[in-house]
Amino acid sequence: MIPYGRQNISDEDIRAVVEALTSDWLTQGPAVPRFEEALMQATTAAHAVALTNATSALHVACLAIGLGPGDILWTVPNTFVASANCGLYCGAAVDFVDIDPATRNMSVTALEKKLEDARKTGHLPRVVIPVHFAGHSCDMAAIARLSREYGFRVIEDAAHAIGGTYDGGPVGDCRYSDIAILSFHPVKIVTTGEGGAAVTQDAALADRMRLLRTHGITRDMDRLPLNAGAWYYEQRALGFNLRMTDIQAALGASQMTRLHDFVAAREALASRYDEMLSGLPLKLPPRQAHIRSAWHLYTVEIEDDDDAPESHGARRAHVFEKMRKAGIGVNVHYIPVHWQPWYREMGFHPGDFPAAEHYYRRALTLPLFPDLGHAEQDEVVAALKEALS
Ligand SMILES: *Cc1c(COP(=O)(O)O)cnc(C)c1O
């Protein structure tokens, strides 16, 4: 089976992990700040906080901003459930903004309309989480303009997007947001096995997230009114244990030296898909001159006129099955979050966000990772042509 995503592990990565294993540190030690430094360089953010995964990064980002009971968080239905669950972890309510069919990202038009309505009813969001789907940045300048007008904070879910750019700046520079979160799951752009990070330009937010990473405990003597001795620490908030290990950070720091090679390889393969798939009854991924995607995913849409309310897309299902049988590990990103039973129990229904649902019925993710060979890619294209015929 050709998988839809696969990590690239070099001899250098293995050496870095072995070195960490034979050092004095296994849990958070000197490799973590080294990895954080690499993330700061790649994103140009002033602060990076490495965490156990992107789910915990979303959680502490929401807490650092002060999201809590009585607040509302908005994200998109076309994402992994973690982008919404973080709001629930904090006791906030969650709602969704539909996507723009052209980019599969949060629709700025839908966001603006929903904000106008929410202002009238007094249900404005405290936090909005745009998701850079497949590595293609959202329209961050427009979202930032609305955030100033309506007073919400912005956390970018950049789990797919490290190494991408928007308007000439790297994704994660937080020019248009408070915090951006990154994922280092093995299918993502760079990996630490499990891992995530939050990057920000705001020193106070970074401080808060670091505090929440280690139980809310500080040993920083400058902050302690009482200095009883070198053993002394204080718990200042209800935090968690969300530390990344040095083993993981050593892998991450080594991976980061190849970030631009990874994105370039993905980009070249995506362009090759574009060429080979043109003329087929498919909608190909978006291209916008001011955005360089990190190409986490290459997702096509299978032309189909099915839009029955609870349909999962019969034609897409047929193509998916045929390709899986042919040994191609296609996937689907994403089942709309509001279709999940957990969210339906809160009152969401199929039909609530028609653009995300229309897209979902047609979406098919093809294999894309730096080591995908041209012969394998040809196999994927042949199987897709066969399945569509
Ligand atoms: C993978 C992913 C996450 C969660 O990342 P983990 O590191 O697995 O916790 C969050 N949001 C999006 C959009 C993702 O794809």
The ligand as an SDF file (V2000), in Angstrom:
LIG
                    3D

 15 15  0  0  0  0  0  0  0  0999 V2000
   -2.9730   16.9500   13.1830 C   0  0  0  0  0  0  0  0  0  0  0  0
   -3.8320   18.0990   13.4810 C   0  0  0  0  0  0  0  0  0  0  0  0
   -4.0530   18.5770   14.7680 C   0  0  0  0  0  0  0  0  0  0  0  0
   -3.5980   17.8410   15.9990 C   0  0  0  0  0  0  0  0  0  0  0  0
   -2.2660   17.5500   15.9580 O   0  0  0  0  0  0  0  0  0  0  0  0
   -1.6380   16.5300   17.0380 P   0  0  0  0  0  0  0  0  0  0  0  0
   -0.2040   16.9110   17.0400 O   0  0  0  0  0  0  0  0  0  0  0  0
   -1.8790   15.1610   16.4880 O   0  0  0  0  0  0  0  0  0  0  0  0
   -2.3030   16.7400   18.3200 O   0  0  0  0  0  0  0  0  0  0  0  0
   -4.7830   19.7360   14.9410 C   0  0  0  0  0  0  0  0  0  0  0  0
   -5.3050   20.3830   13.8940 N   0  0  0  0  0  0  0  0  0  0  0  0
   -5.1430   19.9440   12.6350 C   0  0  0  0  0  0  0  0  0  0  0  0
   -5.7470   20.7120   11.5050 C   0  0  0  0  0  0  0  0  0  0  0  0
   -4.4280   18.7770   12.3850 C   0  0  0  0  0  0  0  0  0  0  0  0
   -4.3110   18.3040   11.1450 O   0  0  0  0  0  0  0  0  0  0  0  0
  1  2  1  0
  2  3  1  0
  2 14  2  0
  3  4  1  0
  3 10  2  0
  4  5  1  0
  5  6  1  0
  6  7  2  0
  6  8  1  0
  6  9  1  0
 10 11  1  0
 11 12  2  0
 12 13  1  0
 12 14  1  0
 14 15  1  0
M  END
$$$$
